[in-house]
Amino acid sequence: MEQKLIKLFTANDNLQAEMIISTLKDNDIPALKEDLGNAGLMNLYGGNSKYGENIYVAENNYAKAKDILSNMGLI
C-alpha cells in the first residue's frame, strides 16, 4: 500500500535538511527532501544552498516526525 507524503518542514538550507533527515532516519522514519529554487544546482556547485529544502515524510510517520522536530527545537 502506498503512503501519502506530507510536507513536514522547510529547512533553511541543505545542511539543516540533511541534519533533520539523518535524525529522522535514526528514529526509523524515512524522509525525502525537495530542493527549492536553484537549490539543487547550488548544492552541486557550492556544497550548500540558501534556497531551502522541503522535507516530506509518510502520513503515518507525520506525528512522530513532528515530535522529533519539536525536540530538536525547530518548531
Beta strands, then each sheet from edge to edge (+ up, - down):
strand 1: 5-11
strand 2: 31-35
strand 3: 53-58
sheet 1: 1+ 3- 2+
end
